[in-house]
Amino acid sequence: MKKTFHLTHPKLTVPRHVDAIKHEVKKYIKRERNKTLPDDADFWDFDCRFGDDEATSTEIHLSEISKKISEVEAKNQESFYLEILAKPAYRAEKPE
């Protein structure tokens, strides 16, 4: 998912539209996690980028997405860019 979200909507209030955006992101993540893994992979990992636009976006952790969207809402910005790319990953062994 590489998308620029706009917080303005002709019929929805901003808080309601932000909730809809968060729901769309969660639905996308769930759909990606349910895809069949390659044989040698353990789980789906996600590369995430967030920013005002694609050129100024920075890498973030998957768990920070909701917090970043709430920050954009609090700053009264009109839009933001979000990129989420799934990749197969491998669990590292714990050092003893």
N, C-alpha and C positions, 0 to 999 in steps of 0.2 A: 504494500500500500504506500503510494507516494501521493500525498494529497494536501492541498491548501484548503483549510476549513475557514469559512466566513461565519462570524458570530451574529451577523444581522440576518433576520428573516422577516418577511412581510407579515406573517401571521403568528409567529411564536415569540414569546418573550425571551430575553437573553438567557436567564437561568434554565428555562425549559429546553432551549436549543442546545445549551452546553451539555445537559443531561443526555440529549439525543446523540450528540457527538461522542460522548464517553461510551454510550451503549453500542454505537457503531464500531468503535475501536475494540471493545471487549468481544463483540461478535466476530470480528475479523480474526482476532487472536485465537479464539476458540475454534474457528473453522480451520485455521492453519495447523493448530495442534492436533486436530483429528485426522489430518492427512496421513497416509501410510509412510512410515519411516523407511529409509534405505536399510538394507540388512546390517550394515556395520555401524549404524548410528544408535545412540541411546535415547535421545530426546531432541525436540525442536528448540533451538535457541533463536533469539531475535536480535537483529541489529537495529537500533532505533536512533533517529535523529529528530531534533525538535528546534524550531526557531521561527523568526518572523517571516522568513522566506527561505527558499531552497539554498541560496548562496550563503546565508548567515547561520544555517542550522548547525547545531553541535550534537555530538553523541550523548545519549542519556541511557540509563538503565530502563528496562521494561516497567519496573515498579514505579518509576517517577512520572509516567505519562499523565496519570490523573491529576497529580499535584501540579504539573506544569500547565495543564489546561485550566485548572482553577486559578492559577496565577495570572494567566492571560485574561480571564474573566474579571478578576479583581482590578487589573490595570485598564480595563475598558478598551482593549485593543479590538480592532475590527476583524483581524484574521491571524492565522498562524499556519505554519507548515509542519506536517508530521510524516515521517517515513518509517515504516516498519517492514523489515525484510526477514523472512524466516530462513534458517539454515540448519541442516542436521549437525548435531554436536555429540561429543563424546565425554562421558564422565571421567574425571581424573581420579586416580587412586589417592586415597588419603595417606599422607606420609606417617610413618609410625614412629 
